[in-house]
């Protein structure tokens, strides 16, 4: 698809400087962009490329002062990064709108119901009594189990598996390979040392505007629901255990795991490779540094923690700094011991 500078300016409410009819058909990083590409400049670190890039259109901040003449057409906006992100989202939406209809072969149960303008890719499976909303995009090789409900404008990418009874909201995105609603890890130890499986009878509920990365797993609840609240964002390769609750607008980076029945509040930020034990609560606005191990509840809102076991961020950094000085401290202690021994010997003599 091609777009003119004037069309893009209208989409992002930008102030146009240059040729309104210049066309672009792709995006590019400002340091690598070629003719026909659209780029943006938000970070002053890359300002030098503003004067050498071959991009045809560049989105810049309103406050950007030009030091040299620029050949490209400029679009000035209050925040270039947000404007570019908005433009990418609109472009993706346009691409998705082109996907409609049902490809073959697919299996769609006679009791399933599909909304308007739905897209179902080849080799998808939609089970009994499933309810699919309007403008939903179901890519090839997706499995949707019995009695699954999916809201409007949701996108399910290839290879996703959604087990029976799960509920997916509106404007949700689930990326390739993720599994929603597999059994929670529930096993009861027996007298002979074996483990007996506890049936997992609940489901997963994902509210509106949630995004789930690729190859993530969200387990169904033992009883009730594993709940991902509105606006939460989960990265790739994340494990969410049974009966966990993830608060609104909480973000979790890749390779993190949340154990069963733990509740994360709203606007929590979890770094990569974080492990959180079960049956605890994480207060609103908490920030958990990458590779931290959280072993107890964080009760105070807006607290930052790091380390394993995790504790208050500033104190943890001081402890790490002190630990690096331990060899020097040991040397000083040995020297002091020798000095004390010398003084004691002199006193005795």
Phi, psi and omega in degrees: 000140177250146179222143176271163178301321180296320179295317180293320178302321179292324181292325185248008179056048182261153176270121189270133174231110181125205185283115180287345184262358180296141187251147172229151179228008181199171177251154177206151173292144189301329181280348183236351188299147178244176177302136184091000179258153171251132180232175176217157176231116177237325183267122180303339179302333184256014185300326182302329182284346178300329185263352181242346183297151177262006180302146180277327179226138179229130174269126180227165177288150177302327184279354184295123177263126182276132179261342179219167176287141182239135181281329184290157171283135183254144172237112182267131181221162178300321181221106185296322182295313180294322179296318179294318178298318178297320180294317177300319180297318180293322178296315178297320178298319178298319178296317180295326181297338180284344180271111177216162176091176184244118177280167178236145001272146172219165170240121176232118181302147179296336180269356177285154179231126179251139179280188182289145174056032177284151174239129177232116182281168183302145175066019172280156179231129178233119190277186185297136174060018173292147179236116183247127185285188181282144174061028178277141178246116179245108185282170183303149174066025174273140175250124176238116187283182181297141173061023172284138176245129180234128183281184184289150172060026179267146182239124179244111187278170190304141172079004178290143177239121178243110184288168186305142170078359181282155183237124180243132186278199180272148175057037177265145174237126177236119187274170193305137171084356182285153182237121182247118173096016171293165183299140170292162184275078183241111180219133180261126179293140181252165183299329182273007179091354178275177180235134179255130183293134174264120181305138181257100193261355183273206179213188172243135174241121177246118184278183187295150172062027174271145172236131179242126181289182183283148177055033171270156178230129178236110187280148176288155181285154172296308171222141183089219186223140160281128193237125173247111189277170189307131173081001179292150180231120180247131181282186177290155170057048179249142176247119174246117187277178185296141175066015174287149170238128177249123187287170181298137175059024173275141181239138181229123182277171192300151174066020175268156179223138178241121184280169192303140173067010175279145182241119175263135181284194180277148174059032175278145177240121182242122180286177181291148176059031175275140174244130181237125183289172183276161170064034174235174179235139178246119187292159178306140173075006179296149176235121183245118184291156181304143177065018176280153174242111184265117187248355178213164183298144170258105191268336182268125179300152173062031177266138176256134180228159176207164176094174180220108000290148186286139170213181192312135194300310184294317178297322179296318179296320177297320179296319178296320179296319179295321180298323179294337181267002183303318178301320179293321178296319180299317180298316180295321179296317178298319178295320178294322178298317178298318180297318178297318180298320178296316180295321179293323179293319179294324180293320180293320180287000000 
